Amino acid sequence: MRSDVTLRPLDRNLLTDLLLAAVEDADPLEVMPPVEGPGGWTPERRAAFVRFHESRSLAADPVETTFAISASGRVVGAARLCPVEKRAGTAEAGVWIGRSHRGAGVGGAVLRLLLDRAGAAGFASVYVSTTPHNLAVRALMAGIGADLVRDGDTLTACVDLRAGAR
Ligand SMILES: CC(C)(COP(=O)(O)OP(=O)(O)OC[C@H]1O[C@@H](n2cnc3c(N)ncnc32)[C@H](O)[C@@H]1OP(=O)(O)O)[C@@H](O)C(=O)NCCC(=O)NCCS
């Protein structure tokens, strides 16, 4: 596993680096909810990206925890854990990595670090949702022995974090 990959809780300085990584290396739809208007990283979309993270992770009462992913000391993406309202003790995981850094083992390292963070935060399980064509997520889930279950157009997995389960 790559040892140069770390997760750092998002703060305002890291948010600046994260915006740069997103603008340089990702499509807006991969990293934030859709925003009306012309495509690409318009000033409105950049501002919405910052507001999105400020409201969800940097607020006084955050709805989720976001981590900046660093690889070789550089911010290359984000990972998040969001408590699932209807499933006590479960966090939904989300990850994006800049395109130029994909397929090089960063995602595998992030998944393990994120599961460790979730366990340390007291969650008993982590929920992952993806689409059938997302081969990287499917490989990541297979790599940790998690079964993906088809639910319409979605594949979901629930990773048990309790002692001995992994
Ligand atoms: C999904 C994502 C986080 C994976 O990160 P990554 O750094 O590319 O993953 P890795 O390089 O560690 O590869 C993980 C596994 O996927 C496989 N893989 C990676 N990219 C692949 C591709 N395009 N097609 C098929 N397999 C792929 C790797 O071979 C590896 O398999 P292995 O563990 O059996 O060797 C990254 O591709 C990404 O950010 N995608 C866009 C956003 C997204 O889809 N997020 C997930 C939402 S649930």
The ligand as an ORCA input file, in Angstrom:
! r2SCAN-3c Opt
* xyz 0 1
  C     -12.804      5.741     -7.498
  C     -11.435      6.377     -7.226
  C     -11.512      7.112     -5.881
  C     -10.393      5.238     -7.143
  O      -9.134      5.803     -6.844
  P      -7.790      5.338     -7.598
  O      -6.646      6.053     -6.981
  O      -7.968      5.461     -9.058
  O      -7.748      3.781     -7.168
  P      -6.495      2.812     -7.177
  O      -5.452      3.269     -8.131
  O      -6.083      2.560     -5.767
  O      -7.143      1.482     -7.788
  C      -8.040      0.714     -7.041
  C      -8.409     -0.509     -7.844
  O      -9.224     -0.115     -8.953
  C      -8.637     -0.538    -10.161
  N      -8.876      0.534    -11.114
  C      -8.511      1.826    -10.995
  N      -8.968      2.510    -12.049
  C      -9.615      1.628    -12.851
  C     -10.280      1.728    -14.089
  N     -10.407      2.916    -14.717
  N     -10.821      0.610    -14.610
  C     -10.735     -0.584    -13.985
  N     -10.118     -0.741    -12.780
  C      -9.555      0.358    -12.237
  C      -7.156     -0.702     -9.856
  O      -6.541     -1.604    -10.732
  C      -7.203     -1.238     -8.443
  O      -7.542     -2.600     -8.472
  P      -6.715     -3.652     -7.588
  O      -6.888     -3.182     -6.154
  O      -7.410     -4.947     -7.855
  O      -5.309     -3.560     -8.037
  C     -11.020      7.354     -8.362
  O     -10.988      6.646     -9.569
  C     -11.940      8.559     -8.501
  O     -11.729      9.560     -7.849
  N     -12.956      8.465     -9.386
  C     -13.899      9.572     -9.623
  C     -14.842      9.795     -8.453
  C     -15.510      8.514     -7.996
  O     -15.964      7.706     -8.806
  N     -15.592      8.347     -6.667
  C     -16.185      7.185     -6.044
  C     -17.598      7.429     -5.680
  S     -18.240      6.086     -4.692
*
